[in-house]
Amino acid sequence: MTKYRKALFPLMIVMLIIITGCGNQEMSVMSEDNVSVSENNTSVSENALVKDVPTDDELLQETDEEENLPEIEPEPLPEYKKVKVKGIYVTGPIAGTEKMDELITLVESTELNAMVIDVKNDEGVITYKMQSDTVLEIESGVRYISDMEKLIEKLHEKDIYVIARIVAFKDPYLAEKKPELCLKTDTGAVFRDKNGEAWVNPYKQEVWDYLVEIGAQAAKDGFDEIQFDYIRFSTDANADSIDYGEEAELMTKEEAITGFARYAYDKLHPLGVMVSADVFGTIIDNEADAEIVGQNYQEMAACLDYICPMVYPSHYSNGVYGLDIPDKEPYDTVYQAMNESRKKLETLTVDGELDEVERTVGVRVWIQDFTATWLKGHISYGPPEVRAQIQAIYDAGYEEWILWNARMNYTEGALLPNWQEAETAH
């Protein structure tokens, strides 16, 4: 057997080299003393090894097959509807009644081109029977609007841009259904604001996910944009007694609110909708107010498609911008606020560093189309006062605005007719 072993050893080495070169596998070469196979076994092994080595024709065929594989096309990017919005606000109950037809006529006959419709309102109620898991679980959907998809289709046929208003952290309904998510006082009681309404905790990931879930379903149902309101902490004086939980030890209020804005944008924007947020007008240049509510104008703007400051003159304290009663100076109040906005956003920063995102945030201004009867020294708001605010926006370098009137009684006399709007092209 010795001479057989000596004769077979070179052959084994050759075969091992072939295997190593073609199969690119890890092999362990045995020493001569450890080889103890018969001639028949060697012959079988040789035949098996030869079959594992592809021929030149087979290699060419494999190459041809690879070249003929269908190319995998990347998924197309969503189409985003960019509109210079001139809009009005509409509640869920109104959107589900005949008055909605009157508002549609108002939009069609004037320079208006958009509607902000409540999807999740101040009570935490979803204004239609939304088919979304958590909404169905906690039964937060009501039938104010019988067929939201049909309504949106109707508005789109009339070339009206449709924005979903989603009230974020003021949510009495969710706070009741899931008390583990609501704000509590340092004594463990449910926190309630001056109106007796509970809020949910802006630090809670579960709250973020619920809001994004609603936004995603609204996008699926046809809305062009998701706009978050009450994306802030409560301003109540007794808010200092709130226990925000362990999460509050890891981040500030501003970090929590900006974090949610960024999270919502990252989740919703890829669905083909714009993402925006309403903020207090005063936080643009008032750091104390910004800290209380957790809204950092620059940092929020850097992670949204639109930021929407509410610069209602009635909401500014007497003396702001050197105005004795801002409510009596609609043009000056709005102009100075938006001039400060322009300065703030000339260079966006995120966490103290220059923002590297190659996009410019849009600024869309909420303005006052109501009379603040509760204010001492207030004035009545009619066509001149509403139009003065719109002109102030243009003069400050911006182009988009939305009128707020809680009763949806909008001042048509303040609006350009649609034929005149086409001529001025603002």
C-alpha positions in Angstrom: 0.0 0.0 0.0 3.0 2.3 0.4 3.6 2.7 -3.3 -0.1 3.4 -3.8 0.0 6.1 -1.2 3.0 7.7 -2.9 1.4 7.5 -6.3 -1.9 9.0 -5.1 -0.5 11.8 -3.1 0.5 14.1 -6.0 -2.9 13.5 -7.6 -4.7 14.5 -4.4 -2.6 17.7 -4.2 -3.6 18.6 -7.7 -7.3 18.0 -7.0 -7.1 20.1 -3.8 -5.5 23.0 -5.8 -8.4 22.8 -8.3 -11.0 22.8 -5.6 -9.3 25.7 -3.8 -9.0 27.8 -7.0 -12.6 27.2 -8.3 -14.6 26.9 -5.2 -12.9 29.5 -3.0 -13.6 27.4 0.0 -11.5 26.9 3.1 -9.7 23.5 2.8 -7.4 21.6 5.1 -4.6 19.8 3.3 -3.8 16.4 4.9 -0.3 15.2 5.3 1.0 12.1 3.4 0.7 9.9 6.5 -3.0 10.7 7.0 -4.1 9.8 3.4 -5.6 6.3 3.5 -8.2 6.0 0.7 -8.5 3.2 -1.8 -8.2 3.5 -5.6 -11.9 3.2 -6.0 -12.6 5.9 -3.5 -10.1 8.1 -5.2 -11.7 7.6 -8.6 -15.2 8.5 -7.3 -13.8 11.6 -5.6 -12.1 12.6 -8.8 -15.3 12.3 -10.9 -17.2 14.4 -8.3 -14.7 17.1 -8.3 -14.6 17.4 -12.0 -18.4 17.9 -12.1 -18.1 20.9 -9.6 -15.8 22.8 -12.0 -17.9 24.8 -14.6 -16.8 24.5 -18.2 -16.0 27.6 -20.3 -19.4 27.3 -22.1 -21.2 27.1 -18.7 -19.4 30.2 -17.5 -20.3 32.1 -20.7 -23.9 31.0 -20.3 -24.0 32.3 -16.7 -22.5 35.6 -17.8 -25.2 36.0 -20.5 -27.9 35.2 -18.0 -26.6 37.9 -15.7 -26.5 40.4 -18.5 -30.1 39.6 -19.5 -31.5 40.0 -15.9 -34.2 42.7 -15.9 -33.0 46.0 -14.4 -34.6 46.9 -11.0 -35.9 50.4 -11.3 -35.8 52.5 -8.2 -39.1 53.4 -6.7 -40.3 56.8 -8.0 -40.2 59.7 -5.6 -43.6 61.0 -4.5 -45.1 63.9 -6.3 -45.5 66.9 -4.0 -48.1 69.5 -4.7 -46.5 72.9 -4.2 -49.1 75.7 -3.8 -48.8 79.3 -2.7 -51.5 78.9 -0.2 -54.2 81.4 0.5 -56.5 79.6 2.7 -59.3 79.4 5.4 -59.9 77.2 8.4 -62.8 74.8 8.5 -64.0 72.7 11.5 -65.2 69.1 11.1 -68.8 69.8 11.9 -69.0 72.6 9.3 -67.1 70.5 6.7 -69.9 68.0 7.0 -72.8 70.4 6.5 -74.3 72.5 3.7 -72.3 75.5 4.8 -69.2 73.7 3.3 -70.7 74.4 -0.1 -70.8 78.2 0.7 -67.2 78.1 1.7 -66.3 76.3 -1.5 -68.0 79.0 -3.4 -66.1 81.6 -1.5 -62.8 79.9 -2.4 -63.8 79.6 -6.1 -64.9 83.2 -6.4 -61.9 84.8 -4.7 -58.1 84.6 -4.5 -58.4 81.7 -2.0 -57.1 78.3 -3.1 -56.9 76.2 0.1 -58.7 74.8 3.1 -57.4 73.7 6.4 -59.8 71.0 7.7 -59.9 69.6 11.2 -59.0 65.9 11.2 -58.1 65.7 14.9 -59.7 68.6 16.7 -59.1 70.4 20.1 -61.2 67.7 21.9 -59.0 64.9 20.5 -61.8 63.6 18.3 -61.2 62.4 14.8 -63.7 64.2 12.6 -64.6 61.2 10.4 -64.6 57.4 10.7 -60.9 57.0 10.1 -59.8 53.4 9.4 -56.7 53.4 11.5 -55.8 50.9 14.1 -55.4 53.0 17.2 -58.3 55.3 16.2 -60.5 52.2 15.9 -59.1 50.8 19.2 -60.0 53.8 21.3 -63.0 54.8 19.2 -61.9 58.4 18.7 -63.5 58.7 15.2 -66.9 60.4 14.8 -69.0 61.0 11.7 -68.9 64.8 11.5 -67.8 64.2 7.9 -69.6 61.3 6.4 -67.2 60.6 3.5 -63.8 62.3 3.8 -62.3 60.8 0.7 -65.3 61.9 -1.4 -65.1 65.4 0.1 -61.3 65.7 -0.7 -62.0 64.4 -4.2 -64.6 67.1 -4.7 -62.2 69.8 -3.5 -59.4 68.5 -5.7 -61.7 68.7 -8.7 -62.1 72.4 -7.9 -58.3 72.7 -7.6 -58.5 73.4 -3.9 -55.4 72.4 -1.8 -56.5 70.4 1.2 -54.6 70.5 4.5 -55.3 68.2 7.5 -55.2 70.0 10.8 -54.1 67.6 13.6 -54.2 69.0 17.1 -51.2 67.4 18.8 -50.6 67.5 22.5 -53.9 69.0 23.7 -55.9 65.8 23.7 -58.5 65.3 26.4 -59.9 62.2 24.6 -56.6 60.3 24.4 -55.7 61.3 28.0 -59.0 59.7 29.2 -58.6 56.6 27.1 -55.0 56.0 27.9 -54.2 57.8 31.2 -50.7 56.5 31.2 -50.0 59.0 28.4 -51.5 62.1 30.0 -49.8 64.8 31.9 -50.0 64.5 35.7 -49.2 66.9 38.5 -46.4 66.2 41.0 -49.1 64.7 43.3 -50.1 62.1 40.7 -53.4 63.8 39.7 -54.4 64.4 36.1 -53.2 67.8 35.0 -55.9 70.0 33.6 -55.5 73.4 32.0 -57.6 76.5 32.9 -60.4 75.2 30.8 -60.4 71.9 32.6 -58.9 70.0 29.7 -56.3 67.3 30.0 -53.1 67.2 27.8 -51.0 64.3 26.8 -47.2 64.1 27.4 -45.1 65.5 24.5 -42.2 63.3 25.8 -44.0 60.0 25.2 -43.1 58.0 22.1 -46.5 56.4 22.1 -48.1 59.8 21.7 -45.8 60.6 18.8 -46.7 57.4 17.1 -50.4 58.0 17.5 -50.2 61.4 15.9 -48.1 60.1 13.0 -50.5 57.2 12.5 -53.3 59.7 12.1 -51.2 61.8 9.7 -50.3 58.8 7.6 -54.0 57.7 7.3 -55.0 61.3 6.4 -52.3 61.2 3.7 -53.7 57.9 2.4 -57.2 59.4 2.4 -56.1 62.1 0.0 -54.9 65.2 2.0 -52.1 67.2 0.4 -50.5 68.3 3.6 -50.4 67.4 7.3 -50.4 70.4 9.7 -49.9 69.9 13.4 -51.4 72.5 15.8 -50.9 72.7 19.6 -47.5 71.2 18.9 -46.3 72.6 22.2 -46.5 72.4 26.0 -49.4 74.1 28.0 -49.0 77.7 28.9 -51.0 77.5 32.1 -49.5 79.2 35.1 -49.7 75.9 37.2 -47.8 74.0 34.5 -44.8 74.2 36.7 -46.4 71.5 38.9 -46.4 69.0 36.1 -44.4 65.7 36.4 -43.2 65.0 32.9 -41.7 61.7 33.8 -38.2 60.3 33.4 -38.0 61.4 29.7 -37.9 65.0 30.8 -34.6 64.4 32.5 -33.0 63.5 29.1 -34.2 66.5 27.0 -35.6 70.0 27.3 -39.0 71.1 26.2 -37.6 72.5 23.0 -35.7 69.3 22.2 -38.9 67.3 22.7 -41.0 69.5 20.4 -38.4 69.8 17.7 -37.8 66.0 18.1 -41.4 65.3 17.4 -41.5 67.7 14.4 -38.4 65.9 12.9 -39.9 62.5 13.6 -43.2 63.4 12.0 -41.5 64.8 9.0 -39.3 61.8 8.5 -42.3 59.4 8.7 -44.9 61.4 6.7 -43.0 63.3 4.0 -42.0 60.1 2.2 -45.8 59.4 1.8 -46.1 62.3 -0.7 -47.5 65.0 1.7 -46.1 68.3 2.9 -45.6 68.5 6.7 -46.2 71.8 8.6 -46.6 73.0 12.2 -48.4 76.0 13.8 -46.4 78.0 16.3 -47.0 81.1 18.4 -46.1 84.3 16.7 -44.4 85.6 19.9 -41.8 82.8 20.0 -40.2 84.2 16.8 -38.2 86.7 18.9 -39.2 86.0 22.5 -37.0 83.4 24.1 -39.0 83.3 27.3 -42.2 82.4 25.4 -40.3 79.8 23.3 -38.9 78.1 26.4 -42.3 77.9 28.1 -44.1 76.2 25.2 -41.0 74.4 23.8 -41.1 75.9 20.3 -37.8 76.9 18.8 -38.6 78.8 15.6 -35.3 78.1 13.8 -34.9 74.5 14.8 -38.5 73.6 14.0 -38.3 75.3 10.7 -35.3 73.4 9.7 -37.1 70.0 9.9 -40.5 71.0 8.2 -41.8 71.9 4.8 -43.7 74.8 6.3 -43.8 76.7 9.6 -46.9 78.6 10.3 -46.6 81.4 12.9 -49.9 82.7 14.3 -49.4 86.4 14.3 -52.9 87.5 15.3 -52.5 91.2 16.5 -54.9 90.4 19.4 -52.4 87.9 20.8 -49.6 90.4 21.4 -49.2 92.2 24.7 -49.6 95.9 24.8 -46.3 97.6 24.1 -44.8 94.9 21.9 -42.9 96.3 18.9 -43.5 99.7 20.5 -47.2 99.5 19.8 -49.6 100.6 22.6 -52.3 98.2 21.6 -51.1 95.8 18.8 -54.7 94.8 18.1 -55.3 98.3 16.9 -52.3 98.2 14.5 -52.9 95.1 12.3 -50.4 96.1 9.6 -47.6 97.1 11.9 -48.0 94.1 14.2 -47.9 91.6 11.3 -45.2 93.4 9.4 -42.8 93.6 12.3 -43.4 90.0 13.4 -42.8 88.7 9.9 -39.8 90.9 9.5 -38.3 89.3 12.6 -39.2 85.9 11.0 -37.2 86.7 7.9 -34.2 87.7 10.0 -34.4 84.5 12.1 -34.6 82.2 9.1 -31.9 83.9 6.9 -29.5 81.3 8.4 -31.2 78.2 9.8 -29.4 76.5 12.6 -29.9 73.1 14.2 -28.6 72.5 17.7 -26.4 75.5 17.3 -24.9 74.4 14.0 -25.6 75.5 10.5 -28.3 73.4 8.9 -26.9 71.4 6.0 -30.3 70.4 4.6 -30.5 71.7 1.1 -34.1 73.0 1.2 -35.7 76.2 2.3 -38.6 76.1 4.7 -41.8 77.7 3.6 -43.4 80.3 5.9 -47.2 80.5 5.9 -48.8 83.0 8.2 -52.0 82.6 10.2 -53.8 86.0 10.4 -56.8 87.4 12.3 -60.3 87.5 10.7 -62.2 88.1 13.9 -62.8 90.8 16.4 -61.2 90.3 19.8 -64.1 91.5 21.9 -62.5 90.4 25.1 -59.6 92.9 24.8 -59.8 96.3 26.3 -59.2 98.8 23.6 -59.9 96.4 20.7 -61.1 97.4 17.3 -63.6 95.8 15.0 -62.0 93.8 12.2 -63.5 94.2 8.7 -62.1 94.3 5.2 -59.5 97.1 5.8 -58.0 95.4 8.9 -57.8 91.9 7.3 -56.4 93.3 4.0 -53.8 95.3 6.0 -52.5 92.1 7.5 -52.2 90.4 4.1 -50.4 93.4 2.7 -48.0 93.3 5.6 -47.1 89.7 4.8 -46.3 90.6 1.2 -44.3 93.7 2.3 -42.2 91.5 4.7 -41.3 89.2 1.8 -43.7 86.4 2.2 -46.6 85.1 0.0 -48.7 82.6 1.9 -51.4 83.1 4.5 -54.4 81.5 6.2 -57.4 83.3 7.7 -58.7 82.1 11.1 -62.3 82.5 12.2 -63.6 80.0 14.7 -67.1 80.4 13.3 -66.0 80.3 9.7 -67.6 83.7 8.9 -64.9 85.1 6.6 -64.6 88.6 5.4 -65.1 88.3 1.6 -64.6 92.1 1.2 -61.0 91.7 2.3 -60.3 89.2 -0.6 -59.5 89.9 -4.2 -61.9 88.4 -6.7 -60.4 85.5 -8.6 -60.1 87.5 -11.9 -58.2 90.3 -10.1 -55.9 87.8 -8.4 -55.0 86.3 -11.8 -54.0 89.8 -12.9 -51.9 90.8 -9.9 -50.3 87.3 -9.6 -49.3 87.7 -6.0 
